[in-house]
Amino acid sequence: MNKATVLKSVTAVVGAGVAIWLIINELISVMENLAAISVPGFPRLSKLLERLKNTVSKSKGDNADEK
């Protein structure tokens, strides 16, 4: 293996990781918006998003106390 082959492989893996992260991030955003307008049919999703929001809120509150 030469450096060019390794660099292409690393670039492909990093690019795929970034693309997957962006897709997941957008899907979460769409699901949050559906939950915000009370679209029925997402009870598990609603619970998951509520837990996520609570976790984020708690972590933001903890950081504010430390400052």
C-alpha positions, 0 to 999 in steps of 0.5 A: 500500500502506498500513501495515496491509497491510504489517504483515499481510504481515510478520506472515504471513511471520514466522508462517509462518517460525516455524511451519515452524521448529517443525515441522522442530524436532519432526520432528528430535526424532521422528527422533532418538527413532526412531534412539535406539530403533534403528528400522531403515530410516533409515541415511542419517538415522542418519549425518546425526544422528550428524554433527549430534551431533558438530558440536554436541558440538564446538561445546560443547567449543570454548565451554567452552575459551574460558571 
